[in-house]
Amino acid sequence: MRRGLLIVILVAAGGTAAADVSTDEQDAYERARPVFEKYCTKCHSPSSPGADSMAIEHLDMGAYPFKGHHAAEAGAEVREALGASGEPATMPDDEPGAVKGAELDVVLAWAAAFDRAHGGGGMDMDMDMHDMDMDHDMAGMHHMSGMSMDMREGSGTAWQPAATPMAMHHEMRGGWMLMLHYSLHAGYDWQATPRGEDRPFALGWFMGMADHALAGGDFGLRVMLSPEAIFLGKRGIPLLLQSGEGLVDHQHAHDLFMEIAARYTRALSDDVSFVVYGAPVGEPAVGPVAFPHRPYALYDMTATLGHHWQDSTHISFGVVSLGVFTKHVKLDASLFNGREPDADRYDFDFGSLDSYAARLTINPSDHWSAEVSYAYLDQPEASEPGVHVRRAVASVTYAGDDLDVTAVLGRNLPTGSAQSSAALIEASGHVCDHVVLFGRAELLEKLGAELQLADADKIFGMGSLGAGAVYEFDLPHHAQLGVGARVTADFVGDLRAAYGTTTPAGAMLYVEAHPKR
């Protein structure tokens, strides 16, 4: 082991000055002892032929409790040495990062027990999660205090790039990792056409998550709530060219209950894991990470015009999914209730699991994710009984240090009606510490009936460009508040008579708040 760092590291590992060891800590040490003996005691035990006097001075691992100058910080130092606190692993000296998988689990479980017994601070759970090294084990899963957290999890069972920054608060409580996400926008919306209106708006959601180790795997709970119906009512927010769920040129409010779900993940081998997901309200395996959960939505929460071609199933009242995955590939499938929610945003619209979906996702690196998916939706619109929809989606997402980009293509193939498609590309990025620029371009096709036009059976092509900027202020407790503006220009071609121009425009001014990324 590298003399200096190993010393700091293993010093960490064992140097408790206290002679009394709790049962919990002792049990955790006994489970971790074979790992310490395999990788550490050759340098850090006086009885070892290869013992190093400097290493022993920093951390004597010959007996437990350990001794040494860094004994009091053992738990935190070991995490850092193993690469579980945001920096690359530095131990063992001859093969940094060799401690992984089950061996890493038991050592981190010991570190957590040590911290509980000696008042150690453990990990700073509000750190920038994307700074952590994602290569310690086969699934790119990061271990925190003996528990696994998959940084690729986006919404439902959808993957995002592992490098996607996490805007959330974290705290460890009694073996549970508790997480809070939120994104809130409020402002004024101008949509200057005969079919638009000007009015204030409020958009947003809150999500609570809890993860705990269970039976050799990881068990998680999620609850996601939206206050939009309180502020928007049944009118929704003005958004030219938008349609769906009974509204035209407006985006409907999200249901109060956007997700209530549980999932369980466990390794099947060193290379393969599985996930089971069940949700009274949740998201089936179709499309990319849903638009409210993508990094872009932190700065522009308006729905995509192609929402009902790409990810409208993100609130489905009844979902069961199963997936298998490796470090780079995931295959998941779902049975779900394919009916769109009704206009009552406070109830549960349960129904039979009459629809299905399947998705293949490939993450070739921490910065890229691509998926293709297919779904059959049984009579999704209550206003169109007997109309079933087959949906195909493909998407690519990139996450860089200061740039996030998503491109999506969705196509609907309804029975007894014309096929249509919707494509988008959106990007957001920091141009300096406090300024974010964002933009979205969309091309899509809609039936005249969807926009309540006289030519109900005709397919109309249209496009939209939106761009804006947000200036953010840092707040206490790892939060940010931003002031933003967004402008849009739509291109409607043959719809000039309905919209008064071939290029209707709109604008928004707003404030937004979310945890710091």
Steps between C-alpha positions, in 0.01 A plus 500: 500500500617847424670610814361851535144463380462150630600626828240771496255253362551211721564720782154586424411144498575424840627751725244521766652609823209372696551167671128432519342374178124473457345171393386657174849627420669174602263294284562729205876471551486118515323498163757741354808343661571254214510796261738695726722192532500447125589855402628693801676313779801407288618858554301603807552212744816468716488122462512515121839431332435794267394742773590864446586701808356824362180325397466346845562837662207639309283192541577183689257234379653215696203492737163665537434773589770633275760745621675788330505872445189501281293258705229753579419557132507136397160477333538812286861421408417149385219627278737745341765233449249271330376775270157519665513868593540664163868447414671208320598203713857506638511156663627231485828659395581235241148500349282802592131418469549125544266504801156488338174314491420300813841577652436870463154458651624345823779753546262793448251338737779488759581868432135590557493304827824669608351844434184417693705385797747788501296791366668511162340725242501244224442631149384848413174401338455838329816462294492510122411140426635509144852551635506144633694227320249271331726204426530316831273210400326334211184709493648843550329505840644715776515367853417732783521383855458140389211574263486526124376795298479480122587843361343404166147491641288775348121461512314170536756240391646725227874557487679829456878551461678423824667842481164681521520742795260421781300796634390360835551507875624186682509375855573165666257393774520159666627318193264685263626739238237777482488727197294806413464642150291796394467740211266800519424773245262797528454800271300652217428352158422701184363310196413773250257343250122465468530150651735602780460691824709687754496385861715416803608142551664267751660168410696247699532186704649352816646149525603310809708183473623249756750217436610221732707185462275190499575129456822558312351769277358850518137591576366843409180700545391810307220750542466789256240775541407800284316813621422609142128422514463737795636793299400412143166327553349330197606779260868408512778731382481677160729321252434544129473181291473280809218244515393201705275391785217731384700823464618691192771768491542437872703251703296323766604502864668184625313278740560556871642148520763474227671190641454258788738214440728235646794328337746229594841448338739212556806352332459160336874468438809717474375622162119494507235651728122518493243759602131460587281811501139525614293817509137591568610816318816480296681482169523199266799404287443723198691809390791683662505652847175698508527871421433632857799297627757598238763762593349739243177523703682661792510815287204458261215292637258548209391168355626384163247530217581140408426380854220268380732337248798454732439474875136575588478167684721634782185521716325165463263370767631148532847382389702182551849484345787252494848569370845343474815700451877498484743789531412630154174338385148480643189319376172568678134431432168606654134419531297811575167682485521687171211742557595868532404665832164676503435870570473443876858550610448391861370143458645162401397382152565131551425250225606162370859441390393487136809650335863396468841643417862394455820703485868441422747753643873524436733720705837468322662740747414715801412789266266331249172309507290375207173310498246351262157398625162377387161513669144389436246733664145370534256786433714771663257787435155478660367721218606238241353164608618208291816680386817317601844650453832338424788729594868480399762725660873549458717745693859599575616697805835661576613631840819703520655715769303809395275377219199267485342402168206272414364405157176301468296360211158352568241356263137409570319240291131512604243255370265651243691829478806655337847441639693800629840586648662750735870580535691729734846604607556695820814624669593694812835607636684736730690777324636622834446425868151652523370523142328215315395513135246254361320425174260252345401430138205281399351368178172311510183393324149528642154415380264792458273334756771528764499878457120518458524610138239458228729269298489240774654216299782699341858473627664839554875552535632757746811604687607694806817670623542605861798651678577683819733571788498467878712688752535297820577602856642260756283459810575339835452126544627404154215670309483739205254769393495624142343778295429397143352603167390287204385598150344277235430520129269243342472415131149395401489529119148400394357600839529875444125546500471343845798675659489835321857463371737236371743571788311544828722597791497485877707594803535422870658667800538294815688405812612143566641304793669162534778329697847598386643268234 
